[in-house]
């Protein structure tokens, strides 16, 4: 069905087309009115050894593939809930690729300042050097919960999730090697996917978003180390929210432009419009993906500030709380680089390398998740968490396992009671396709489902046939 675009928006695109570099937008409105959005997924290299065969690759994303044909019903694919892949617009995958190129080969501190629902965060996790600390923030608490769920399912243990205004990050001092700011925007690039993006657009919305973006830039620039990289992105087309904000970073904050040469490396990616600063534009009708703008800036070096930062971080060192419950769960995880701590009835594995930084976050921000939740203490028992089942830290030989079929996997993910034949009593790790699915407590005649209620599939009908997105051909 043809979409009817706002006449003011169409006129604004026409004006952009007449600027230097604007000719790349010449087919934009036609595509927004008539084309369906592309569908893509990004494979989790922590859980899948290779990409699915027979699927077209996303040129700028090593783990990205397009899903051709009818859009699968992803909700009913256990592999997605296992964190083996993430459904993400192909254009957005470039943020992870950029982060990986900027980071080099040593662990970094990476902050994703406007992170929900988690696609760009998990893309960065996959691209950054092993051992990097990834901090993801989302102001809206409901969206922050979804962000937390997706990061947990991805299975990487060196993470922290906060839910706060970015102004809170100014209290930390310059701690991040890389800051990503995929800022709230007018959403012009989402018009093929979301009817609301078409309906809500107005010139006033553009100005309102630009003002909010400037405040986020100002806040997060303060959290960036001297010499660190700032990745600025939007899912919109106008220059007010894009090139003009890049100019602000360069000319007001002193940012040094970094050219990733994306428009030279990939012919379907366009450069910025009427700007002396390097940038990249992903444009529907030209690029196979939705609208995206991205630019990279580097913060000038400042040795004095770096020295002050070191002293401040040293002073923030705190002792973690331990308990006998934490000691009993040490055998549940692999690796000696994590310290088990308790907070109320929760036992969590925190990366030793980043304890000081995580404590700094907890002191200054609303941290809703950090590290890997290992267990919940109930009376004298420690019950393994779903986060442990999803995590790379899981020591699988600790548990008796039961491989389940597609129907049983869906029942588990819907938080229904299930029955296991020939399984011992006690805690059982369910697997599907040979990958961990989650825990149940087997009582013999039935098994208590330990999957989080908030994550459960809510559907009155569960299909019999699996959407085999990863081409595993499992029944």
N, C-alpha and C positions, 0 to 999 in steps of 0.2 A: 504494500500500500504506500502510495507516495506521501511523504511528509510535507507539510506546509510550513515553510520557514518564515520567521518574522521579517517583514520587509526592511526594517531598519538594519537587521543583521545582514541580510543579503546586500544591502547598500554598503555596509561597512566592509564586507569581503571584497566588493567591487573596488572600493577605494584602496584597499591593501594591494590588490592586483596591479594597480598603477604605480606602485612604489618600486624602487630597485630591489630585485629578488622576489617581488610579489607575483610574478608570472607563474610560480609554482602552485598558486592557489586557483588557477583558472578552471579546474574541473571540480573544485571543492563543493560548491553548492549543489551541483548536479549529483554528486555522490551522496551528500547528506540527505538529499530528497529521495533518492531511489535505491541506493545499495543497502544490502544487509551487512551487518558487522561481521568481520572474520572471527573465527574461534580458534584459540590456541591454548596449549598447556605447556607448562615447564616441568621437566622431570627433576626429581630430587636425587642428586648424585650420592647423598648419604644412604639412600635406600635402593636405588636402581643402578645396576652396573653399566647399562647401555640404554640408548634411545630406542623406542619402538621401531621396528622395521616397517618400511613402506609409507612412512609419514614425512611430509615435506618439512624441511628444517627452516627455522627462523634465522635469517642470515646473520643478524647481530647478536644472537643469544645462543651460546653453545648448548644449552639444555632445552631450548624451545622448539616445539613442533606445532604445525597447524593441524587442526581437526577438520577434515573436509566432509562434505555431505551434511545431513541433518544433525543439528546440535544434540549430542547425547544427553541423557538425563543423568548428569553427573552425580546428583544427590544419591542415586541408588548404586553407585560404584564404590564398593568397599575400599578399593585402592586409593581413592581420593581421601577418604577418612583416615586411612593409614599414613597419610602424608607422603605418598609415593609420587604424587604430582600435584601441581597447583594450576587451577584454571585462571589464566591471565591474558589480558590483551597483549598481542605481540609487540606493539610499540613500547609498552611500559617495561618490557624485559630489558631494554637497553640500559636502564639505570643500574642494574646489577653488573652488566658488562663494564660500564664506566667505572663503577666502584672498584671492581677487580683490577682494572688497568691502573688506576690511581694508587692503589694500596701497595703495590710491589709484592715482596715475598715475606715480609715480617708482619706479625700480628698488629692490628691497629684497633683503636676505639672508633666505632662508627655510630653516629646518631642519625636515626630516621625520625625527623621532627614531627611529621604529619603522616603517620604510618598506616592507619587502618585502610583496608582490612588486612593488609600484610603481604600483598603480592610483591611489592618492590623490596620490602624488608627481607623476605625469604630469598628473593633473587640475589640480594647483596650477600646474605649468609653463604649461599652456594659459591659466590665468586671471590669472597675475601680470603686472605690467608688463614690457614688453620690456627685456631687459638685466638682469633680476633674477638673482641667484645662488641656485641651488637645491641644497642639501646634503641628501643622503639617507643615512640610517644604518640598518644592520641588524646586530644582534649575531651571529646565526647565519651562518657563512661560506657555507654552501651556499645559504641563502636570499638572502644578499647577492649571490651570483653571478647568480641569477635577477633580482634587482632591477636589477643593472647592465645585464643584457641588455635588459630592458624600457625602461630609460631611454635606452640607446643607440639602440634602434629608434625611440624617439619623436623623436629628431633634434635636440633642443635643445642648444646647445653650452655654455651657462654653467652647468655642473653639476659636482658632486663627489659621490662615493659612498664612504662609510666603513663599516668593519665593526669595531665595538667596543662595549664596554659604555658606556652613556650617562654613566657616571662620568668618562670621558675628556673629555667636553665641558665639564666644570667647569674644566679647565685653560685654556680659551680666553678666559675672561672673557665679559662680555656683548656678543656680536657680532651676534645675530640680531634682525631687526625683527619676525619672526613665527616662532614655534615651533609645530609641530604634533606632538602626542603621541597617536597612535592606538595606545594601549597594549595589550600582551598581556592577554587577559581570559579569563573562563570560557566565552565563546563561545555564550552562550544564543541570541544572534541568528542563529546559523548552523545551528540545528537542522533547518531544512528542506533545507539544502544538504549537510550533512556528518553522517553517522551517528555519527562519533566525538564530535561535540559533544553528542549525546544520551547516549552511553554513558559519557563521562568526567565528566559533571556531578556535583558533590557540594557540600554546604555548605563542606567543607574546601577545595575548589578555589577557591571564591569568596574565602575569607579569604586564601588563599595569593596569589591574583592581586592582591587589593587591596593587600597589603604590597609586592609588586613594583611596582605602579603608583605608590605613594607615593615609592619610591626614584627612579623615572624622573622623576616630577614635580619632586622636589627637585633632581635633577641638571640637568634641562633649564631649570628656572626661572633657574638661574645663568647660562645661556648667552643669556638673553633681555635685550635692551637695556631700560633704563628707558623707559617709554612704549610698549614693544612689546606684541604680542598673543600670547596662549597659547591654542591651539585644542586642547581636550581631548576625546578621543572613545574610545568602546569599541563593540564589537558584542555587548553584553549588556544585560540588563534590570534586574538587581537594583540597589538603591539604594547598597549597600556600595561597589560599583565605580563608581558614577555620581554621584548627588547628594552623597553623603558625601565623595567626593574633591573635588568642586567646592567644597564648604564648607571643606575643608582648604585649598585654594588661597586662598580669600577670607579665612578667619579666622586661618590660621597664617602664610601667606606674604604676606598683604596684597594679594592680587589684587583688582582692581576689576572687577565684573561688566559684561559687554558684551552687550546684548540685540540679537540679530540679527532678532528678531521673526518667526522662521520659522513658528511655529505660527499666527501671525496672517496671514501671507502665503500659507500653503498649508494648506488645511483638513484634509488627511489627516495632517499632522505634528502630534504632540501636544507639550504643554509638559512640564516636569519634574514629578516626583511629590513632593509634600509638601516643597517647598523654597522659600525666598524668592529663590533665584538663578535667573536666566533660563537655560533649557536647552531642547533639542529632542529628542524621541524619535520614531524611525521604527519603527513597530510592524507586523509582518506581520498581515494581516487588516484593517488600517486603511490602511496605506501600501503602495503597490505597490513593494516592495523588501524587503530583509532587515532584521534588527534593527540599529539604530544609536542611540547616544546621543552628543550633542555639546553642548559649552558653550564659551564664549569668555571669557577673563579678560585684563585689561590690567595690566601691571606699572607701579607708580607711578613717576612721574618722579624722577630723581635726578641733578642736573647734575654733582655732584662725581664720581659713578661714570662718567658719560659722558665727562668730561674725562680721567679716568684711562684709560679704554678707548682714547681717541684716541692718547694717548702710547704705550700698549703696542703698538698696531697699527703705529705708525710705526716702532718699534724692530725689529719682526719682518720688515721688508722684506729680501728676499734677491734675489740675482741668479740668473736661470735659466741653465741650460747650453744652449749652442747647438752645432750641428755643420754641416758642409757638407751632410750628408744633409737636414737641416731646410731649408736654403736651396733645395735642388732641388725640394722639395715645396711651396714657397710658391705656385706657380701653380695648385695643386690646389684651393685654397679661395677663396671669395669674402669680401671684407671686410678692412679694415685694422685691425680692433679686436682681433685675435688674434695672439698671439706663438707661434711654433713653437719647441718645446723638445724635448730628447732625454733619455731615461732608458733606458740600456742600448740595446736594439735598437728601441725604440719612439719614434716621432716624434708629438708631441701638440700640438694647437693650444689654448692657454689664453687666456681672455679677459683682456686687459690691465687692464681695470677692476678685476679681482678677484685679481690676482697676489699681492698682499700677504695677502689672506685665505686663498687656497689654500695659500700657503707656511706660514701659521700652522697650517692643518689638517694638512699633511704633517709638521710638526715635532712635533705633539702627538697625532695620531690615526693609525690604520691606514687610509690612503687607498688604495683599490683601483682607483679610476678618477677622472679629473678632466679637464674640457675635452672635446676630441674627439680620439680616436686617429686620426691621419692615415695612418700607414704603419708597416710593419715592415721594418727594414733587414736584407737578406740579402746578404752580400758587398758588391758594389758597387751592388746594386739596392735601390731602395725599392719595396716592394710595397704597394699601397693597401689599407687596412683596410676591413672590412665597416662599421665605425663611420662611415667617411667616406661610404660609399654611402648610409647611412641619414640622414646629417646635413644640416641646412639649409645648412651651409657648403660643400657639394660644388659645385664649378664643373664643370658637366656638359660644357661644350664642350672640356674637356681630353681627353676620352676618346672613342674610337670607341664607338658604341652598337649594341646588337642587341636588338630587341624580340622576346620569346619568347612562345610559347603556354602554355596552362595546364599541359600535360603536362611541358614542358621546365622550367617554373618549379618544379614539384614535384620534378623530378629534381635541380635545382640546390639547392633547400632541403633535400633529403635527402643532399646532398653526393655525388651520383653524378657520374660523368664525363658530359659532354654534348658534342654535336657541333653546330657552327654552320656553316650554309651561307653562302657568299659574305661571310664576315666576314674582315677583315684579321688577320694574325698579331699577337700581342702582347696587352697588357691591354685587355680589352673590358668595358664597363659594360653588364650586362644590364638591360633594363627590362621591366616588365609593367604593362599598362594605362597605359603612358606614364610610370610612376613607376620610379625606380631600385630594382633588386632586389639587385644585388651584382656582384662582379667575378669574371671568369675570365681565365686566361692562355691564349689561343688558339694552339695549335700547328699548326693546319691540319687534321690528321686527327682531332683531339680537342681538348678544352679542359680544362685543369686547373682544378678547382673551388676557389675561394678562400674559400668560406663557412666560418665557424668550425665545427669538429667538434662542439663542445659545444652548439651551437644546432641541429644537424641534426634534421630530422624522422626519428623512428625508427619505421618501420612496414614490415611485410612486404608490404603491399598499398597502392598509391596509387590513389585513385579516378579515374575518367575524367571525372566531372562535378564542376564547381566549386561549392562552397557560396557562392552569389553574395550575400553579406551586404550589400554596398554597392550592389546593384542596378545593376551596370555592364553586365551581359549580355555579358560577354566570354567567348569560347569557350576 
